[in-house]
Amino acid sequence: MAIAKVCGIETEYGIHVLHGDPNPIAASSVLVNAYAHELVRHKVGWDFEDEAPGNDARGFAREGAMPPQVETHLVNTVLTNGARFYVDHAHPEFSTPECRDPLECVRYDRAGEEILIRSMEAADRSAPDGSSIVVYKNNSDGKGNSYGCHENYLMDRTVPFSRVVAGITPHFVTRQLFAGAGKVGAETALHEGTRVDFQLSQRAEFFEEEVGLETTLKRPIVNTRDEPHADPRRYRRLHVIVGDANLAEVATFLKVGTTALVLATIEDGVPAARSLALADPVRAIHEVAVDRTFTRPLAMADGSTATALAIQWELFAAARKYADDQGLECLGPAEVGEEVLRRWESVLHGLETDPLSLARQLDWVAKLQLLEAYRDRHGCPWDDPRLAAVDLQYHDLRPARSLFRRLDTERLVDQAAVARAVTEPPRDTRAWFRGQCLTRWPSAVATANWDSLVFDLGSDPLRRVPMMDPLKGTAEHVEALLDACASPSDLLDRLSE
Amino acid sequence: MAEREQQKKRTTSERTDAVVDEVPASSAAGDKLKAELDDLLDEIDEVLEDNAEEFVRNYVQKGGE
């Protein structure tokens, strides 16, 4: 039985300063600090004790590989909803807390957007006259610079990593059919000399390797960072860097839900009916991105060909069979897993029959429909800068400017639930313990990270509380305990009993 | 779908009534969609950054991750 697919999303937001210091690192710091100072009672920093992004899941590091550096000097905060909000390189980044199911992940991803909006407003209130920070939820600047939206999934350590790579690669190459955020034009050397009007994915053209440790250069389709943030003997955290940041909730839900489900089939050894190994996954991911007809045959390793849609139908069929045979417990509540399957099937059917019918569900379709309508009204060719402006402004998070907000896309989570997720942690992962301790005793928590909390009670040495299991520390496990504790020292005494 | 793509290319190079071509005129849902898109386009003309070329040129990010 596949283990619970605890999941989360880390989003690096694009940042732009109007009429002020254009330094993105400074602006990102201002943004995070504005939120922390104005809207959080007590700022708690991040603990880097267990960070080791250079560890490779294959058990080795390739010579010349450049693992990411941990930047400890930049602004870092942990929020009462269990999330991390910080400055990564030259971007503000929001990592959702650990979520037990894909719908919960959508809710916290949306809470992240809300937090960025509140941060922009808070930053502007304290900014010099006329200066303003603007944040975009996208993945590239259209000039060859990309920044990521990463997903994380909890996996069973006993599953050989090579099996994960083989099983998930066809999905990562083709899921952009519904998970792509859409993009006008092309921006890498890959497409030099060819005309590309529109791509399904913002990120696809930036991928150059099948498997690897890097995230900023020679990006791999499957990232091998082996940093479980949990008991390493039992768990693996699959760190996924191949996705686009989505605004459409259905797209986020499907991106996370289908990936969790395909990973469950891999964990439990349920293969697709035919081999889905691609001859050249890197080439294929580029081909899929520029094919809006979904009819381009992709070369398979066995010498045959298959379209991206055909590969998706095979993955769906295997997942459907898996659900029928083994159930969907690993995806959380039964209705959530069923909803993933129902929507997956419906979207594949829509892509096959009438892609524009999915404009309320998928980012790339919503954006394309908007662009086509704009082209028709203004008579502009694809390289007209106004189309690039529409593309960019689709992702603008400012409510008054966001084009996405003006579209009537389908919502899966109501606004009140999103508002609660801005301050309250998910109840069914260890994020609950983290968030509740920060809510109840903010001045006693010295630092926090994914798998521990460090308490400072004044007189005693600092006390670290490990949280090595993402499924422990839930409301069910510790709510009564926390309620019974009058103080943090009371909690630590009880925990050490 | 391939046919639809071709039609799009042709209508957009000729300009004019492309939206009408793409949305079946007889379909009530299609009419509603077109009306909604028209309203939306009016709104976009209002909120789209004034100088599109400069706006797009100035949006430069450092790579991340």
Interface residues (C-beta under 8 A of the other chain):
Chain A: E12 G14 I15 H16 P24 P68 D88 H89 A90 H91 E93 Y136 S140 D141 G142 K143 N145 S146 Y147 G148 H150 T215 T216 I241 R292 T293 F294 T295 P355 Q369 L370 E372 A373 Y374 R375 D376 R377 G379 D384 P385 R386 A388 A389 V390 L392 Q393 A400 R401 L403 R406 L407 D408
Chain B: M1 A2 E5 K8 T12 R15 A18 V19 E22 E36 L37 L40 L41 E43 I44 V47 L48 E49 A52 E53 F55 V56 R57 N58 Y59 V60 Q61 K62 G63 G64 E65
